[in-house]
C-alpha cells in the first residue's frame, strides 16, 4: 500500500495497472474494476508486470506518454526494425502532440 492517490481518490485521473506497456484506465473505470487478469482484460487493459502507475489530476497525460515513448526509444536494443524505427516515430509524434503540432491522422498511427 502506497498511501493512496495524492489528494484523495477524487483527485485520480487514470491508472496504468500493468506497467508502461498496457493501456491506461480512466478514473470512471478504476472506480469499479478489480486488479486481476480477467477484469483488466475485460476493460481492454492488462496486468502486465503489475508495475502500477497512478496519475492524479495534475498529470499531463500526453507528456507522461511521451516520456514513456522516449523510454522505449532509448531502451530499444535496435535488433528488429519495428522496434528500432517504430519507437523513434512514436516518440516524435508524441513530442509533436505535446506542443500541438501533430497532424490529426497521426493519432490513428499511434
Biopython code that builds the backbone (N, CA, C, O; Angstrom):
import numpy as np
from Bio.PDB.StructureBuilder import StructureBuilder

atoms = [
    (1, "UNK", "N", (0.849, -1.175, 0.000)),
    (1, "UNK", "CA", (0.000, 0.000, 0.000)),
    (1, "UNK", "C", (0.890, 1.231, 0.000)),
    (1, "UNK", "O", (1.809, 1.330, 0.813)),
    (2, "UNK", "N", (0.635, 2.149, -0.881)),
    (2, "UNK", "CA", (1.496, 3.324, -1.033)),
    (2, "UNK", "C", (0.873, 4.603, -0.499)),
    (2, "UNK", "O", (1.411, 5.685, -0.735)),
    (3, "UNK", "N", (-0.224, 4.516, 0.201)),
    (3, "UNK", "CA", (-0.825, 5.712, 0.766)),
    (3, "UNK", "C", (-1.973, 6.279, -0.038)),
    (3, "UNK", "O", (-2.537, 7.308, 0.334)),
    (4, "UNK", "N", (-2.331, 5.632, -1.128)),
    (4, "UNK", "CA", (-3.462, 6.106, -1.920)),
    (4, "UNK", "C", (-3.082, 7.196, -2.904)),
    (4, "UNK", "O", (-1.907, 7.501, -3.103)),
    (5, "UNK", "N", (-4.094, 7.767, -3.507)),
    (5, "UNK", "CA", (-3.905, 8.813, -4.512)),
    (5, "UNK", "C", (-3.572, 10.124, -3.814)),
    (5, "UNK", "O", (-4.235, 10.506, -2.850)),
    (6, "UNK", "N", (-2.551, 10.810, -4.299)),
    (6, "UNK", "CA", (-2.219, 12.129, -3.757)),
    (6, "UNK", "C", (-3.440, 13.036, -3.898)),
    (6, "UNK", "O", (-3.952, 13.230, -5.000)),
    (7, "UNK", "N", (-3.897, 13.581, -2.793)),
    (7, "UNK", "CA", (-5.081, 14.435, -2.824)),
    (7, "UNK", "C", (-6.392, 13.676, -2.688)),
    (7, "UNK", "O", (-7.461, 14.284, -2.755)),
    (8, "UNK", "N", (-6.336, 12.361, -2.498)),
    (8, "UNK", "CA", (-7.543, 11.555, -2.332)),
    (8, "UNK", "C", (-8.068, 10.972, -3.630)),
    (8, "UNK", "O", (-7.675, 11.385, -4.721)),
    (9, "UNK", "N", (-8.966, 10.001, -3.490)),
    (9, "UNK", "CA", (-9.496, 9.265, -4.642)),
    (9, "UNK", "C", (-10.147, 10.180, -5.673)),
    (9, "UNK", "O", (-10.053, 9.914, -6.872)),
    (10, "UNK", "N", (-10.799, 11.239, -5.239)),
    (10, "UNK", "CA", (-11.457, 12.146, -6.184)),
    (10, "UNK", "C", (-10.457, 12.911, -7.051)),
    (10, "UNK", "O", (-10.844, 13.518, -8.050)),
    (11, "UNK", "N", (-9.187, 12.887, -6.682)),
    (11, "UNK", "CA", (-8.144, 13.546, -7.466)),
    (11, "UNK", "C", (-7.507, 12.600, -8.495)),
    (11, "UNK", "O", (-6.587, 12.993, -9.213)),
    (12, "UNK", "N", (-7.994, 11.364, -8.565)),
    (12, "UNK", "CA", (-7.464, 10.389, -9.518)),
    (12, "UNK", "C", (-7.854, 10.770, -10.939)),
    (12, "UNK", "O", (-9.008, 11.105, -11.207)),
    (13, "UNK", "N", (-6.890, 10.718, -11.842)),
    (13, "UNK", "CA", (-7.148, 10.930, -13.267)),
    (13, "UNK", "C", (-7.178, 9.591, -13.996)),
    (13, "UNK", "O", (-8.127, 9.296, -14.723)),
    (14, "UNK", "N", (-6.132, 8.779, -13.800)),
    (14, "UNK", "CA", (-6.025, 7.499, -14.502)),
    (14, "UNK", "C", (-5.001, 6.610, -13.807)),
    (14, "UNK", "O", (-4.202, 7.069, -12.990)),
    (15, "UNK", "N", (-5.047, 5.327, -14.153)),
    (15, "UNK", "CA", (-4.090, 4.347, -13.641)),
    (15, "UNK", "C", (-3.601, 3.511, -14.814)),
    (15, "UNK", "O", (-4.386, 3.090, -15.664)),
    (16, "UNK", "N", (-2.303, 3.279, -14.849)),
    (16, "UNK", "CA", (-1.743, 2.283, -15.764)),
    (16, "UNK", "C", (-1.483, 1.066, -14.882)),
    (16, "UNK", "O", (-0.522, 1.060, -14.113)),
    (17, "UNK", "N", (-2.335, 0.024, -14.983)),
    (17, "UNK", "CA", (-2.299, -1.050, -13.991)),
    (17, "UNK", "C", (-1.171, -2.056, -14.143)),
    (17, "UNK", "O", (-0.822, -2.727, -13.172)),
    (18, "UNK", "N", (-0.595, -2.182, -15.321)),
    (18, "UNK", "CA", (0.360, -3.258, -15.528)),
    (18, "UNK", "C", (1.690, -2.818, -16.081)),
    (18, "UNK", "O", (2.315, -3.560, -16.838)),
    (19, "UNK", "N", (2.138, -1.646, -15.730)),
    (19, "UNK", "CA", (3.385, -1.142, -16.283)),
    (19, "UNK", "C", (3.136, -0.369, -17.562)),
    (19, "UNK", "O", (2.013, -0.312, -18.062)),
    (20, "UNK", "N", (4.179, 0.216, -18.075)),
    (20, "UNK", "CA", (4.050, 1.194, -19.155)),
    (20, "UNK", "C", (3.610, 0.629, -20.496)),
    (20, "UNK", "O", (3.333, 1.396, -21.419)),
    (21, "UNK", "N", (3.538, -0.671, -20.629)),
    (21, "UNK", "CA", (3.170, -1.232, -21.932)),
    (21, "UNK", "C", (1.698, -1.640, -22.028)),
    (21, "UNK", "O", (1.299, -2.262, -23.013)),
    (22, "UNK", "N", (0.884, -1.300, -21.023)),
    (22, "UNK", "CA", (-0.544, -1.624, -21.097)),
    (22, "UNK", "C", (-1.369, -0.337, -21.125)),
    (22, "UNK", "O", (-0.926, 0.689, -20.610)),
    (23, "UNK", "N", (-2.561, -0.381, -21.721)),
    (23, "UNK", "CA", (-3.402, 0.820, -21.797)),
    (23, "UNK", "C", (-3.806, 1.356, -20.425)),
    (23, "UNK", "O", (-4.046, 0.597, -19.486)),
    (24, "UNK", "N", (-3.873, 2.673, -20.338)),
    (24, "UNK", "CA", (-4.290, 3.290, -19.078)),
    (24, "UNK", "C", (-5.798, 3.194, -18.911)),
    (24, "UNK", "O", (-6.542, 3.037, -19.879)),
    (25, "UNK", "N", (-6.225, 3.291, -17.669)),
    (25, "UNK", "CA", (-7.642, 3.251, -17.326)),
    (25, "UNK", "C", (-8.039, 4.583, -16.711)),
    (25, "UNK", "O", (-7.431, 5.010, -15.730)),
    (26, "UNK", "N", (-9.048, 5.251, -17.268)),
    (26, "UNK", "CA", (-9.520, 6.490, -16.649)),
    (26, "UNK", "C", (-10.233, 6.191, -15.330)),
    (26, "UNK", "O", (-10.633, 5.056, -15.070)),
    (27, "UNK", "N", (-10.383, 7.215, -14.511)),
    (27, "UNK", "CA", (-10.952, 7.054, -13.173)),
    (27, "UNK", "C", (-12.292, 6.335, -13.184)),
    (27, "UNK", "O", (-12.526, 5.466, -12.344)),
    (28, "UNK", "N", (-13.178, 6.676, -14.116)),
    (28, "UNK", "CA", (-14.513, 6.069, -14.085)),
    (28, "UNK", "C", (-14.464, 4.552, -14.223)),
    (28, "UNK", "O", (-15.374, 3.871, -13.751)),
    (29, "UNK", "N", (-13.443, 4.009, -14.848)),
    (29, "UNK", "CA", (-13.269, 2.553, -14.909)),
    (29, "UNK", "C", (-12.614, 2.057, -13.624)),
    (29, "UNK", "O", (-12.987, 1.006, -13.103)),
    (30, "UNK", "N", (-11.650, 2.801, -13.115)),
    (30, "UNK", "CA", (-10.957, 2.408, -11.880)),
    (30, "UNK", "C", (-11.902, 2.343, -10.685)),
    (30, "UNK", "O", (-11.651, 1.608, -9.730)),
    (31, "UNK", "N", (-12.981, 3.106, -10.738)),
    (31, "UNK", "CA", (-13.938, 3.112, -9.633)),
    (31, "UNK", "C", (-14.472, 1.719, -9.324)),
    (31, "UNK", "O", (-14.795, 1.419, -8.174)),
    (32, "UNK", "N", (-14.566, 0.861, -10.349)),
    (32, "UNK", "CA", (-15.224, -0.434, -10.164)),
    (32, "UNK", "C", (-14.395, -1.655, -10.547)),
    (32, "UNK", "O", (-14.758, -2.768, -10.167)),
    (33, "UNK", "N", (-13.314, -1.496, -11.273)),
    (33, "UNK", "CA", (-12.597, -2.656, -11.801)),
    (33, "UNK", "C", (-11.732, -3.315, -10.721)),
    (33, "UNK", "O", (-11.158, -2.640, -9.865)),
    (34, "UNK", "N", (-11.652, -4.640, -10.782)),
    (34, "UNK", "CA", (-10.768, -5.385, -9.894)),
    (34, "UNK", "C", (-9.377, -5.442, -10.509)),
    (34, "UNK", "O", (-9.226, -5.375, -11.729)),
    (35, "UNK", "N", (-8.375, -5.566, -9.671)),
    (35, "UNK", "CA", (-6.992, -5.652, -10.138)),
    (35, "UNK", "C", (-6.629, -7.123, -10.324)),
    (35, "UNK", "O", (-5.823, -7.675, -9.575)),
    (36, "UNK", "N", (-7.235, -7.752, -11.335)),
    (36, "UNK", "CA", (-6.860, -9.117, -11.677)),
    (36, "UNK", "C", (-6.876, -9.276, -13.198)),
    (36, "UNK", "O", (-7.401, -8.427, -13.919)),
    (37, "UNK", "N", (-6.299, -10.360, -13.663)),
    (37, "UNK", "CA", (-6.092, -10.569, -15.092)),
    (37, "UNK", "C", (-7.388, -10.448, -15.891)),
    (37, "UNK", "O", (-7.457, -9.683, -16.853)),
    (38, "UNK", "N", (-8.411, -11.201, -15.493)),
    (38, "UNK", "CA", (-9.653, -11.230, -16.267)),
    (38, "UNK", "C", (-10.376, -9.888, -16.258)),
    (38, "UNK", "O", (-10.881, -9.452, -17.292)),
    (39, "UNK", "N", (-10.429, -9.234, -15.109)),
    (39, "UNK", "CA", (-11.124, -7.947, -15.009)),
    (39, "UNK", "C", (-10.429, -6.883, -15.849)),
    (39, "UNK", "O", (-11.095, -6.094, -16.521)),
    (40, "UNK", "N", (-9.109, -6.851, -15.819)),
    (40, "UNK", "CA", (-8.375, -5.858, -16.604)),
    (40, "UNK", "C", (-8.468, -6.151, -18.097)),
    (40, "UNK", "O", (-8.548, -5.230, -18.910)),
    (41, "UNK", "N", (-8.457, -7.425, -18.456)),
    (41, "UNK", "CA", (-8.636, -7.793, -19.862)),
    (41, "UNK", "C", (-10.012, -7.349, -20.356)),
    (41, "UNK", "O", (-10.148, -6.892, -21.491)),
    (42, "UNK", "N", (-11.025, -7.484, -19.511)),
    (42, "UNK", "CA", (-12.390, -7.107, -19.887)),
    (42, "UNK", "C", (-12.532, -5.610, -20.155)),
    (42, "UNK", "O", (-13.424, -5.198, -20.897)),
    (43, "UNK", "N", (-11.663, -4.793, -19.561)),
    (43, "UNK", "CA", (-11.702, -3.343, -19.805)),
    (43, "UNK", "C", (-10.580, -2.909, -20.750)),
    (43, "UNK", "O", (-10.197, -1.740, -20.783)),
    (44, "UNK", "N", (-10.059, -3.876, -21.520)),
    (44, "UNK", "CA", (-9.063, -3.650, -22.571)),
    (44, "UNK", "C", (-7.747, -3.091, -22.055)),
    (44, "UNK", "O", (-7.121, -2.252, -22.703)),
    (45, "UNK", "N", (-7.333, -3.561, -20.883)),
    (45, "UNK", "CA", (-6.011, -3.235, -20.364)),
    (45, "UNK", "C", (-5.374, -4.552, -19.957)),
    (45, "UNK", "O", (-5.710, -5.596, -20.518)),
    (46, "UNK", "N", (-4.475, -4.526, -19.007)),
    (46, "UNK", "CA", (-3.840, -5.766, -18.609)),
    (46, "UNK", "C", (-3.055, -5.630, -17.329)),
    (46, "UNK", "O", (-2.773, -4.527, -16.861)),
    (47, "UNK", "N", (-2.706, -6.776, -16.770)),
    (47, "UNK", "CA", (-1.936, -6.806, -15.533)),
    (47, "UNK", "C", (-0.446, -6.653, -15.809)),
    (47, "UNK", "O", (0.297, -6.149, -14.966)),
    (48, "UNK", "N", (-0.006, -7.089, -16.993)),
    (48, "UNK", "CA", (1.397, -6.912, -17.374)),
    (48, "UNK", "C", (2.352, -7.270, -16.261)),
    (48, "UNK", "O", (2.300, -8.376, -15.723)),
    (49, "UNK", "N", (3.224, -6.344, -15.912)),
    (49, "UNK", "CA", (4.201, -6.560, -14.843)),
    (49, "UNK", "C", (3.653, -6.144, -13.486)),
    (49, "UNK", "O", (4.336, -6.278, -12.471)),
    (50, "UNK", "N", (2.428, -5.641, -13.465)),
    (50, "UNK", "CA", (1.769, -5.135, -12.250)),
    (50, "UNK", "C", (2.538, -3.968, -11.634)),
    (50, "UNK", "O", (2.433, -3.714, -10.434)),
    (51, "UNK", "N", (3.304, -3.267, -12.449)),
    (51, "UNK", "CA", (4.004, -2.058, -12.000)),
    (51, "UNK", "C", (3.025, -0.894, -12.154)),
    (51, "UNK", "O", (3.013, -0.213, -13.179)),
    (52, "UNK", "N", (2.220, -0.679, -11.142)),
    (52, "UNK", "CA", (1.118, 0.283, -11.195)),
    (52, "UNK", "C", (1.642, 1.715, -11.273)),
    (52, "UNK", "O", (2.519, 2.111, -10.505)),
    (53, "UNK", "N", (1.093, 2.484, -12.209)),
    (53, "UNK", "CA", (1.402, 3.908, -12.344)),
    (53, "UNK", "C", (0.099, 4.663, -12.109)),
    (53, "UNK", "O", (-0.876, 4.474, -12.837)),
    (54, "UNK", "N", (0.087, 5.513, -11.096)),
    (54, "UNK", "CA", (-1.108, 6.273, -10.735)),
    (54, "UNK", "C", (-0.906, 7.725, -11.156)),
    (54, "UNK", "O", (0.122, 8.333, -10.858)),
    (55, "UNK", "N", (-1.900, 8.270, -11.851)),
    (55, "UNK", "CA", (-1.833, 9.658, -12.314)),
    (55, "UNK", "C", (-2.953, 10.450, -11.651)),
    (55, "UNK", "O", (-4.126, 10.093, -11.755)),
    (56, "UNK", "N", (-2.578, 11.529, -10.970)),
    (56, "UNK", "CA", (-3.616, 12.392, -10.404)),
    (56, "UNK", "C", (-3.956, 13.483, -11.417)),
    (56, "UNK", "O", (-3.387, 13.533, -12.508)),
    (57, "UNK", "N", (-4.882, 14.347, -11.044)),
    (57, "UNK", "CA", (-5.379, 15.350, -11.988)),
    (57, "UNK", "C", (-4.343, 16.401, -12.380)),
    (57, "UNK", "O", (-4.583, 17.188, -13.295)),
    (58, "UNK", "N", (-3.206, 16.424, -11.707)),
    (58, "UNK", "CA", (-2.150, 17.357, -12.103)),
    (58, "UNK", "C", (-1.296, 16.798, -13.240)),
    (58, "UNK", "O", (-0.446, 17.507, -13.780)),
    (59, "UNK", "N", (-1.512, 15.547, -13.605)),
    (59, "UNK", "CA", (-0.710, 14.881, -14.631)),
    (59, "UNK", "C", (-1.121, 15.321, -16.031)),
    (59, "UNK", "O", (-2.305, 15.344, -16.365)),
    (60, "UNK", "N", (-0.139, 15.666, -16.835)),
    (60, "UNK", "CA", (-0.347, 15.893, -18.265)),
    (60, "UNK", "C", (-0.160, 14.528, -18.934)),
    (60, "UNK", "O", (0.969, 14.067, -19.107)),
    (61, "UNK", "N", (-1.256, 13.892, -19.305)),
    (61, "UNK", "CA", (-1.197, 12.528, -19.824)),
    (61, "UNK", "C", (-0.369, 12.454, -21.101)),
    (61, "UNK", "O", (0.395, 11.506, -21.280)),
    (62, "UNK", "N", (-0.503, 13.422, -21.983)),
    (62, "UNK", "CA", (0.275, 13.411, -23.226)),
    (62, "UNK", "C", (1.764, 13.471, -22.902)),
    (62, "UNK", "O", (2.554, 12.745, -23.506)),
    (63, "UNK", "N", (2.158, 14.317, -21.966)),
    (63, "UNK", "CA", (3.556, 14.403, -21.563)),
    (63, "UNK", "C", (4.019, 13.090, -20.934)),
    (63, "UNK", "O", (5.128, 12.631, -21.205)),
    (64, "UNK", "N", (3.182, 12.490, -20.103)),
    (64, "UNK", "CA", (3.548, 11.221, -19.465)),
    (64, "UNK", "C", (3.759, 10.124, -20.501)),
    (64, "UNK", "O", (4.728, 9.369, -20.414)),
    (65, "UNK", "N", (2.865, 10.028, -21.477)),
    (65, "UNK", "CA", (3.010, 9.010, -22.521)),
    (65, "UNK", "C", (4.220, 9.319, -23.402)),
    (65, "UNK", "O", (4.900, 8.401, -23.859)),
    (66, "UNK", "N", (4.493, 10.593, -23.642)),
    (66, "UNK", "CA", (5.690, 10.965, -24.409)),
    (66, "UNK", "C", (6.950, 10.508, -23.673)),
    (66, "UNK", "O", (7.889, 10.016, -24.297)),
    (67, "UNK", "N", (6.972, 10.669, -22.357)),
    (67, "UNK", "CA", (8.133, 10.212, -21.579)),
    (67, "UNK", "C", (8.296, 8.701, -21.664)),
    (67, "UNK", "O", (9.412, 8.197, -21.796)),
    (68, "UNK", "N", (7.181, 7.981, -21.588)),
    (68, "UNK", "CA", (7.248, 6.524, -21.726)),
    (68, "UNK", "C", (7.716, 6.140, -23.126)),
    (68, "UNK", "O", (8.476, 5.185, -23.287)),
    (69, "UNK", "N", (7.267, 6.875, -24.136)),
    (69, "UNK", "CA", (7.699, 6.611, -25.514)),
    (69, "UNK", "C", (9.203, 6.805, -25.657)),
    (69, "UNK", "O", (9.876, 6.016, -26.320)),
    (70, "UNK", "N", (9.725, 7.847, -25.038)),
    (70, "UNK", "CA", (11.165, 8.081, -25.085)),
    (70, "UNK", "C", (11.912, 6.944, -24.400)),
    (70, "UNK", "O", (12.957, 6.505, -24.880)),
    (71, "UNK", "N", (11.379, 6.467, -23.281)),
    (71, "UNK", "CA", (11.999, 5.338, -22.578)),
    (71, "UNK", "C", (12.146, 4.146, -23.523)),
    (71, "UNK", "O", (13.220, 3.549, -23.603)),
    (72, "UNK", "N", (11.076, 3.794, -24.238)),
    (72, "UNK", "CA", (11.146, 2.652, -25.150)),
    (72, "UNK", "C", (12.099, 2.920, -26.308)),
    (72, "UNK", "O", (12.811, 2.014, -26.742)),
    (73, "UNK", "N", (12.122, 4.141, -26.810)),
    (73, "UNK", "CA", (13.067, 4.504, -27.869)),
    (73, "UNK", "C", (14.499, 4.337, -27.372)),
    (73, "UNK", "O", (15.338, 3.753, -28.057)),
    (74, "UNK", "N", (14.765, 4.846, -26.195)),
    (74, "UNK", "CA", (16.112, 4.805, -25.630)),
    (74, "UNK", "C", (16.547, 3.380, -25.294)),
    (74, "UNK", "O", (17.713, 3.026, -25.473)),
    (75, "UNK", "N", (15.621, 2.569, -24.812)),
    (75, "UNK", "CA", (15.961, 1.227, -24.343)),
    (75, "UNK", "C", (15.905, 0.159, -25.424)),
    (75, "UNK", "O", (16.267, -0.989, -25.165)),
    (76, "UNK", "N", (15.460, 0.506, -26.627)),
    (76, "UNK", "CA", (15.414, -0.472, -27.706)),
    (76, "UNK", "C", (16.822, -0.978, -28.008)),
    (76, "UNK", "O", (17.764, -0.193, -28.110)),
    (77, "UNK", "N", (16.954, -2.285, -28.149)),
    (77, "UNK", "CA", (18.275, -2.843, -28.468)),
    (77, "UNK", "C", (18.636, -2.607, -29.929)),
    (77, "UNK", "O", (19.802, -2.721, -30.308)),
    (78, "UNK", "N", (17.633, -2.277, -30.757)),
    (78, "UNK", "CA", (17.901, -1.975, -32.157)),
    (78, "UNK", "C", (18.005, -3.188, -33.059)),
    (78, "UNK", "O", (18.377, -3.048, -34.224)),
    (79, "UNK", "N", (17.690, -4.371, -32.561)),
    (79, "UNK", "CA", (17.837, -5.581, -33.360)),
    (79, "UNK", "C", (16.730, -5.756, -34.395)),
    (79, "UNK", "O", (16.981, -6.264, -35.488)),
    (80, "UNK", "N", (15.510, -5.340, -34.063)),
    (80, "UNK", "CA", (14.422, -5.525, -35.030)),
    (80, "UNK", "C", (13.937, -4.162, -35.530)),
    (80, "UNK", "O", (13.879, -3.188, -34.779)),
    (81, "UNK", "N", (13.598, -4.122, -36.799)),
    (81, "UNK", "CA", (13.196, -2.869, -37.434)),
    (81, "UNK", "C", (11.956, -2.241, -36.799)),
    (81, "UNK", "O", (11.962, -1.035, -36.552)),
    (82, "UNK", "N", (10.887, -3.007, -36.522)),
    (82, "UNK", "CA", (9.703, -2.352, -35.941)),
    (82, "UNK", "C", (10.010, -1.615, -34.636)),
    (82, "UNK", "O", (9.503, -0.516, -34.416)),
    (83, "UNK", "N", (10.810, -2.193, -33.796)),
    (83, "UNK", "CA", (11.138, -1.546, -32.530)),
    (83, "UNK", "C", (12.144, -0.411, -32.745)),
    (83, "UNK", "O", (11.969, 0.694, -32.230)),
    (84, "UNK", "N", (13.178, -0.694, -33.499)),
    (84, "UNK", "CA", (14.222, 0.304, -33.730)),
    (84, "UNK", "C", (13.664, 1.560, -34.391)),
    (84, "UNK", "O", (13.976, 2.674, -33.971)),
    (85, "UNK", "N", (12.845, 1.388, -35.417)),
    (85, "UNK", "CA", (12.287, 2.522, -36.150)),
    (85, "UNK", "C", (10.983, 3.022, -35.530)),
    (85, "UNK", "O", (10.760, 4.228, -35.424)),
    (86, "UNK", "N", (10.136, 2.096, -35.128)),
    (86, "UNK", "CA", (8.811, 2.452, -34.637)),
    (86, "UNK", "C", (8.816, 3.249, -33.355)),
    (86, "UNK", "O", (8.018, 4.173, -33.197)),
    (87, "UNK", "N", (9.712, 2.906, -32.426)),
    (87, "UNK", "CA", (9.735, 3.646, -31.162)),
    (87, "UNK", "C", (10.194, 5.083, -31.380)),
    (87, "UNK", "O", (9.738, 5.990, -30.684)),
    (88, "UNK", "N", (11.076, 5.293, -32.321)),
    (88, "UNK", "CA", (11.508, 6.655, -32.642)),
    (88, "UNK", "C", (10.377, 7.473, -33.242)),
    (88, "UNK", "O", (10.185, 8.635, -32.883)),
    (89, "UNK", "N", (9.624, 6.863, -34.160)),
    (89, "UNK", "CA", (8.477, 7.555, -34.754)),
    (89, "UNK", "C", (7.411, 7.839, -33.703)),
    (89, "UNK", "O", (6.831, 8.925, -33.676)),
    (90, "UNK", "N", (7.157, 6.868, -32.846)),
    (90, "UNK", "CA", (6.175, 7.059, -31.776)),
    (90, "UNK", "C", (6.558, 8.250, -30.904)),
    (90, "UNK", "O", (5.719, 9.099, -30.602)),
    (91, "UNK", "N", (7.808, 8.309, -30.505)),
    (91, "UNK", "CA", (8.279, 9.402, -29.653)),
    (91, "UNK", "C", (8.164, 10.753, -30.372)),
    (91, "UNK", "O", (7.748, 11.742, -29.767)),
    (92, "UNK", "N", (8.534, 10.798, -31.666)),
    (92, "UNK", "CA", (8.444, 12.066, -32.408)),
    (92, "UNK", "C", (6.993, 12.552, -32.520)),
    (92, "UNK", "O", (6.721, 13.744, -32.376)),
    (93, "UNK", "N", (6.074, 11.630, -32.776)),
    (93, "UNK", "CA", (4.660, 12.018, -32.848)),
    (93, "UNK", "C", (4.187, 12.537, -31.496)),
    (93, "UNK", "O", (3.488, 13.548, -31.432)),
    (94, "UNK", "N", (4.556, 11.862, -30.425)),
    (94, "UNK", "CA", (4.143, 12.300, -29.085)),
    (94, "UNK", "C", (4.719, 13.674, -28.757)),
    (94, "UNK", "O", (4.043, 14.492, -28.134)),
    (95, "UNK", "N", (5.941, 13.934, -29.163)),
    (95, "UNK", "CA", (6.538, 15.252, -28.922)),
    (95, "UNK", "C", (5.780, 16.337, -29.691)),
    (95, "UNK", "O", (5.585, 17.441, -29.183)),
    (96, "UNK", "N", (5.352, 16.018, -30.918)),
    (96, "UNK", "CA", (4.549, 16.981, -31.680)),
    (96, "UNK", "C", (3.181, 17.184, -31.032)),
    (96, "UNK", "O", (2.668, 18.303, -30.998)),
    (97, "UNK", "N", (2.594, 16.109, -30.520)),
    (97, "UNK", "CA", (1.312, 16.230, -29.820)),
    (97, "UNK", "C", (1.437, 17.143, -28.603)),
    (97, "UNK", "O", (0.539, 17.938, -28.327)),
    (98, "UNK", "N", (2.538, 17.030, -27.881)),
    (98, "UNK", "CA", (2.741, 17.839, -26.672)),
    (98, "UNK", "C", (2.650, 19.328, -26.956)),
    (98, "UNK", "O", (2.134, 20.090, -26.138)),
    (99, "UNK", "N", (3.147, 19.742, -28.105)),
    (99, "UNK", "CA", (3.182, 21.176, -28.418)),
    (99, "UNK", "C", (2.093, 21.589, -29.409)),
    (99, "UNK", "O", (2.051, 22.738, -29.851)),
    (100, "UNK", "N", (1.215, 20.646, -29.755)),
    (100, "UNK", "CA", (0.096, 20.974, -30.630)),
    (100, "UNK", "C", (0.419, 20.998, -32.106)),
    (100, "UNK", "O", (-0.318, 21.605, -32.884)),
    (101, "UNK", "N", (1.509, 20.350, -32.518)),
    (101, "UNK", "CA", (1.911, 20.360, -33.926)),
    (101, "UNK", "C", (1.687, 19.037, -34.646)),
    (101, "UNK", "O", (2.114, 18.883, -35.791)),
    (102, "UNK", "N", (1.031, 18.085, -34.004)),
    (102, "UNK", "CA", (0.774, 16.801, -34.657)),
    (102, "UNK", "C", (-0.387, 16.947, -35.629)),
    (102, "UNK", "O", (-1.253, 17.807, -35.467)),
    (103, "UNK", "N", (-0.386, 16.102, -36.623)),
    (103, "UNK", "CA", (-1.491, 16.076, -37.580)),
    (103, "UNK", "C", (-2.567, 15.123, -37.058)),
    (103, "UNK", "O", (-2.261, 14.148, -36.373)),
    (104, "UNK", "N", (-3.802, 15.405, -37.380)),
    (104, "UNK", "CA", (-4.917, 14.600, -36.907)),
    (104, "UNK", "C", (-4.742, 13.125, -37.269)),
    (104, "UNK", "O", (-5.031, 12.248, -36.455)),
    (105, "UNK", "N", (-4.274, 12.851, -38.481)),
    (105, "UNK", "CA", (-4.120, 11.457, -38.916)),
    (105, "UNK", "C", (-3.017, 10.720, -38.152)),
    (105, "UNK", "O", (-2.994, 9.489, -38.142)),
    (106, "UNK", "N", (-2.108, 11.454, -37.517)),
    (106, "UNK", "CA", (-1.053, 10.800, -36.742)),
    (106, "UNK", "C", (-1.601, 10.135, -35.478)),
    (106, "UNK", "O", (-1.002, 9.188, -34.969)),
    (107, "UNK", "N", (-2.717, 10.615, -34.978)),
    (107, "UNK", "CA", (-3.314, 9.994, -33.798)),
    (107, "UNK", "C", (-3.669, 8.546, -34.100)),
    (107, "UNK", "O", (-3.437, 7.665, -33.272)),
    (108, "UNK", "N", (-4.231, 8.291, -35.278)),
    (108, "UNK", "CA", (-4.562, 6.921, -35.667)),
    (108, "UNK", "C", (-3.308, 6.067, -35.837)),
    (108, "UNK", "O", (-3.358, 4.854, -35.631)),
    (109, "UNK", "N", (-2.191, 6.681, -36.207)),
    (109, "UNK", "CA", (-0.942, 5.941, -36.374)),
    (109, "UNK", "C", (-0.420, 5.413, -35.041)),
    (109, "UNK", "O", (0.260, 4.388, -34.989)),
    (110, "UNK", "N", (-0.746, 6.123, -33.972)),
    (110, "UNK", "CA", (-0.265, 5.694, -32.660)),
    (110, "UNK", "C", (-0.880, 4.364, -32.287)),
    (110, "UNK", "O", (-0.599, 3.833, -31.213)),
]
sb = StructureBuilder()
sb.init_structure("model")
sb.init_model(0)
sb.init_chain("A")
sb.init_seg("    ")
for serial, (resi, resn, name, xyz) in enumerate(atoms, 1):
    if name == "N":
        sb.init_residue(resn, " ", resi, " ")
    sb.init_atom(name, np.array(xyz, "f"), 0.0, 1.0, " ", f" {name:<3s}", serial, name[0])
structure = sb.get_structure()
